[in-house]
């Protein structure tokens, strides 16, 4: 069973991941008032929260660059391609699971733009999880059948 994954869908997912990295500060500030909440933490915990925020941004941006610049390498069915697509798939599956399990308990501001944005971002997260899971499956099938 050989799955065909067009390069353009990988590139679209990559561009979306870069978009999530670039929009992340806006969402934290405008939607969640994150910076005011973080100010209530002890100084060390403030820095830890900011550091993890940067990690998330950096990973999203890096995964996007990898998808755009190394599209064909992500499909080459090597051990490295399996490891990388597995990592990225696990990251986005974890993000989607977290969204479903925990985020509905919290209120997002009820402005229309934020509601639409929430659905859009969730659709992007699902797209990233699906594309990278398909890449992982493609790589595993090719590697273990060779």
C-alpha positions as CSV (number, residue, x, y, z in Angstrom):
1,X,0.0,0.0,0.0
2,X,1.6,3.2,-1.2
3,X,0.1,6.5,-0.1
4,X,0.6,9.5,-2.4
5,X,1.1,12.7,-0.4
6,X,1.4,15.7,-2.7
7,X,4.2,18.2,-1.9
8,X,1.8,21.1,-2.0
9,X,-0.1,19.8,1.0
10,X,3.1,19.5,3.0
11,X,4.1,23.0,2.0
12,X,0.6,24.3,2.9
13,X,0.9,22.6,6.3
14,X,4.4,24.1,6.7
15,X,3.2,27.6,5.9
16,X,0.4,27.1,8.4
17,X,2.9,26.1,11.1
18,X,4.9,29.2,10.4
19,X,1.7,31.2,10.6
20,X,0.9,29.8,14.0
21,X,4.3,30.8,15.2
22,X,3.9,34.3,14.0
23,X,0.3,34.8,15.3
24,X,1.1,33.2,18.7
25,X,2.1,36.5,20.4
26,X,-1.0,38.2,19.2
27,X,-3.2,35.4,20.5
28,X,-1.5,35.4,23.9
29,X,-1.8,39.1,24.3
30,X,-5.2,40.0,22.6
31,X,-7.2,36.8,23.2
32,X,-5.9,35.4,26.5
33,X,-4.4,38.5,28.2
34,X,-1.5,36.1,28.9
35,X,1.1,38.7,29.9
36,X,-1.1,40.1,32.7
37,X,-1.6,36.6,34.1
38,X,2.1,35.8,33.9
39,X,2.9,39.0,35.8
40,X,1.1,37.5,38.8
41,X,3.6,34.6,39.0
42,X,6.9,34.7,40.9
43,X,9.8,36.0,38.8
44,X,11.3,32.6,38.1
45,X,7.9,31.2,37.1
46,X,7.4,34.2,34.8
47,X,10.6,33.4,33.0
48,X,9.7,29.7,32.8
49,X,6.3,30.5,31.3
50,X,7.9,32.9,28.8
51,X,10.6,30.3,27.9
52,X,8.0,27.6,27.2
53,X,6.1,30.1,25.1
54,X,9.2,30.7,23.0
55,X,9.8,27.0,22.8
56,X,6.3,26.5,21.3
57,X,6.8,29.4,18.9
58,X,10.2,28.1,17.9
59,X,9.0,24.5,17.3
60,X,6.0,25.6,15.2
61,X,8.3,27.9,13.1
62,X,11.0,25.2,12.8
63,X,8.5,22.5,11.8
64,X,7.1,24.8,9.2
65,X,10.5,25.6,7.7
66,X,11.4,21.9,7.6
67,X,8.1,21.2,5.8
68,X,8.7,23.9,3.2
69,X,12.5,23.5,2.7
70,X,12.8,19.7,3.1
71,X,9.5,18.5,1.6
72,X,10.9,15.6,-0.4
73,X,13.2,14.6,2.4
74,X,10.2,14.2,4.7
75,X,8.9,11.5,2.3
76,X,12.1,9.6,1.7
77,X,11.2,6.6,3.9
78,X,14.4,6.6,5.8
79,X,14.9,6.1,9.6
80,X,15.5,9.8,9.9
81,X,12.3,10.7,8.0
82,X,10.4,8.3,10.3
83,X,11.9,9.8,13.4
84,X,11.2,13.4,12.3
85,X,7.7,12.9,11.0
86,X,6.9,10.8,14.1
87,X,8.1,13.7,16.3
88,X,6.1,16.3,14.4
89,X,3.0,14.1,14.3
90,X,3.2,13.3,18.0
91,X,3.6,17.1,18.7
92,X,0.5,18.0,16.8
93,X,-1.6,15.0,17.9
94,X,-0.8,16.1,21.5
95,X,-1.8,19.6,20.7
96,X,-5.1,18.5,19.2
97,X,-5.8,16.2,22.2
98,X,-5.0,19.0,24.6
99,X,-7.3,21.3,22.8
100,X,-10.2,18.8,22.9
101,X,-9.5,17.6,26.5
102,X,-8.8,20.8,28.3
103,X,-9.5,24.0,26.4
104,X,-13.3,23.7,26.2
105,X,-13.4,24.3,29.9
106,X,-12.1,27.8,29.5
107,X,-13.9,30.8,28.0
108,X,-12.5,32.5,24.9
109,X,-13.6,36.1,24.5
110,X,-16.8,36.1,22.6
111,X,-15.8,38.5,19.8
112,X,-16.7,37.1,16.4
113,X,-13.1,37.3,15.2
114,X,-11.9,35.2,18.2
115,X,-14.6,32.6,17.6
116,X,-13.7,32.3,13.9
117,X,-10.0,32.4,14.8
118,X,-10.5,29.6,17.3
119,X,-12.2,27.3,14.7
120,X,-9.5,28.2,12.1
121,X,-6.6,27.5,14.4
122,X,-8.2,24.2,15.5
123,X,-8.6,23.2,11.8
124,X,-5.0,24.0,11.2
125,X,-3.9,21.9,14.2
126,X,-5.9,19.0,12.8
127,X,-4.4,19.5,9.4
128,X,-0.8,19.4,10.8
129,X,-1.6,16.2,12.8
130,X,-3.1,14.5,9.7
131,X,-0.4,15.5,7.2
132,X,2.4,14.5,9.5
133,X,0.7,11.2,10.5
134,X,0.2,10.4,6.9
135,X,3.9,11.1,6.3
136,X,4.8,8.9,9.2
137,X,2.7,6.0,7.9
138,X,4.1,6.5,4.3
139,X,7.7,6.4,5.7
140,X,7.1,3.4,7.9
141,X,5.4,1.4,5.1
142,X,8.2,2.2,2.7
143,X,11.0,1.6,5.1
144,X,9.7,-1.7,6.5
145,X,8.7,-3.0,3.0
146,X,12.2,-2.4,1.6
